[in-house]
């Protein structure tokens, strides 16, 4: 019984190792990498609009939850 389980495990490990993909090295220069980071930061931050939307969402969900509790 243990031999069968060991063989099965060995086969599963072999299949998993065969499926692993190795990533290719990054061949960009340091300047290109820094420029890409700056570009991605510029896209994700939209100024204060993100902060306002996030804070108003949390306030609404918090106040509606407490109002429901006090009504009972």
Buried (B, 14 or more C-beta within 10 A) or exposed (E): EEEEEEEEEEEEEEEEEEEEEEEEEEEEEEEEEEEEEEEEEEEEEEEEEEEEEEEEEEEEEEEEEEEEEEEE
